[in-house]
Amino acid sequence: MAYLGIICSLLAMSIAAKCAPIPQETVDLTYTFDETTLYWPTHQKFELVVISNESASGK
């Protein structure tokens, strides 16, 4: 009987996922960033600045 509930839940989730429309604001991030990628010539290159590298205690 538990299997029936799991199957119904999975079926409902798959139907909901298929019915959800893709928003028009979708951004394609599938292109690669490598040495052949074009960049804006006057813009500063990306630089990672680490402000804090500590972990929280979780309390």
Backbone bond lengths (Angstrom), bond angles and torsions (degrees), N, CA, C in turn:
res aa  C-N    CA-C-N  psi(-1)  N-CA   C-N-CA  omega(-1)  CA-C   N-CA-C  phi
1 M - - - 1.454 - - 1.523 110.99 -
2 A 1.343 116.26 -34.47 1.464 119.46 178.93 1.521 110.75 -65.95
3 Y 1.345 115.75 -32.78 1.463 119.29 179.37 1.524 111.30 -63.57
4 L 1.326 116.60 -35.14 1.453 120.68 179.48 1.528 110.78 -63.61
5 G 1.325 117.14 -41.15 1.464 120.78 177.80 1.516 111.86 -64.93
6 I 1.333 116.35 -40.52 1.467 120.44 179.17 1.523 110.24 -65.99
7 I 1.326 116.76 -43.86 1.464 120.51 -179.96 1.521 110.71 -63.67
8 C 1.330 117.44 -42.69 1.468 120.69 178.33 1.524 111.33 -63.64
9 S 1.322 117.16 -39.51 1.464 120.70 178.53 1.521 111.10 -64.74
10 L 1.326 116.87 -45.66 1.465 120.37 178.96 1.521 111.44 -63.79
11 L 1.317 117.13 -39.68 1.458 121.12 178.12 1.524 110.87 -63.85
12 A 1.317 117.31 -43.50 1.464 121.13 179.35 1.522 111.21 -63.82
13 M 1.336 117.02 -40.20 1.470 119.77 179.28 1.521 111.28 -67.69
14 S 1.326 117.94 -38.27 1.462 119.66 -179.38 1.520 111.17 -69.39
15 I 1.320 117.74 -36.55 1.463 120.61 177.36 1.521 110.20 -67.65
16 A 1.325 117.56 -41.79 1.466 120.97 179.18 1.523 110.94 -64.27
17 A 1.320 117.44 -36.62 1.461 120.59 -179.90 1.521 110.89 -68.55
18 K 1.319 117.90 -36.23 1.458 121.36 179.75 1.525 111.53 -73.22
19 C 1.316 117.63 -29.41 1.458 121.70 -176.44 1.518 113.09 -84.26
20 A 1.318 117.64 -17.40 1.461 120.22 -176.81 1.526 109.89 -71.19
21 P 1.332 117.95 122.92 1.465 119.99 179.00 1.526 111.30 -72.91
22 I 1.306 115.61 149.60 1.460 120.71 176.37 1.525 107.58 -80.64
23 P 1.321 117.98 125.22 1.465 119.40 -179.29 1.524 111.37 -66.50
24 Q 1.311 116.37 152.24 1.461 121.76 -178.99 1.516 112.29 -69.88
25 E 1.333 117.96 -14.30 1.456 121.74 -178.45 1.526 112.37 -89.01
26 T 1.322 118.32 14.44 1.456 121.92 -178.66 1.521 109.98 -64.20
27 V 1.326 116.46 132.18 1.458 122.14 -179.68 1.520 108.43 -109.32
28 D 1.330 116.46 129.26 1.461 121.16 179.12 1.520 109.24 -82.43
29 L 1.330 116.91 112.82 1.461 122.03 179.46 1.524 111.15 -113.50
30 T 1.334 117.18 28.85 1.457 120.57 -176.32 1.521 113.50 -89.41
31 Y 1.319 118.26 -4.25 1.459 119.72 179.62 1.526 109.50 -81.01
32 T 1.327 116.34 157.47 1.461 120.98 -175.84 1.523 111.34 -95.36
33 F 1.303 115.53 153.96 1.459 122.72 172.32 1.520 106.88 -110.23
34 D 1.318 116.88 110.14 1.458 121.17 177.87 1.524 108.94 -146.94
35 E 1.315 116.88 -163.78 1.466 120.17 -175.78 1.529 112.75 -69.26
36 T 1.335 118.63 -14.17 1.466 121.05 179.21 1.525 112.65 -95.93
37 T 1.311 118.33 -2.38 1.457 121.98 -179.17 1.522 110.30 -73.64
38 L 1.334 115.97 134.55 1.460 120.93 178.46 1.526 109.81 -82.34
39 Y 1.307 116.17 137.93 1.459 122.33 178.62 1.518 109.11 -126.02
40 W 1.313 116.39 160.02 1.451 121.14 175.41 1.526 107.02 -66.94
41 P 1.332 118.44 123.77 1.470 120.46 -169.77 1.525 115.33 -65.11
42 T 1.325 118.77 -28.97 1.464 119.95 -176.68 1.523 113.01 -96.24
43 H 1.302 117.45 -2.36 1.460 120.78 -177.26 1.522 110.22 -83.99
44 Q 1.324 116.09 142.81 1.463 120.21 177.70 1.524 109.69 -66.98
45 K 1.322 116.32 145.88 1.453 120.42 178.59 1.526 109.71 -71.57
46 F 1.318 115.00 155.45 1.462 120.76 179.08 1.521 109.85 -66.40
47 E 1.308 115.31 135.66 1.457 120.81 177.28 1.521 108.33 -136.29
48 L 1.319 116.55 126.56 1.459 121.41 178.66 1.517 109.42 -79.20
49 V 1.327 116.11 122.65 1.460 121.69 177.30 1.527 107.16 -114.95
50 V 1.313 116.78 110.85 1.462 121.35 -179.59 1.522 108.29 -85.42
51 I 1.322 116.16 118.08 1.461 120.96 179.38 1.521 109.77 -88.68
52 S 1.326 116.34 -42.01 1.457 121.13 178.89 1.518 108.27 -147.74
53 N 1.303 116.60 135.98 1.456 121.16 179.52 1.529 109.60 -125.36
54 E 1.317 115.97 39.91 1.456 121.47 -179.26 1.519 109.50 -106.51
55 S 1.312 116.42 154.38 1.460 119.92 176.86 1.527 109.33 -97.83
56 A 1.324 115.23 149.07 1.461 120.89 179.57 1.524 109.74 -81.53
57 S 1.317 116.10 152.99 1.463 120.40 -178.98 1.525 111.89 -74.82
58 G 1.318 118.29 -21.83 1.457 121.90 178.29 1.509 114.42 79.74
59 K 1.315 117.76 19.16 1.465 120.31 -179.38 1.489 111.06 -90.25
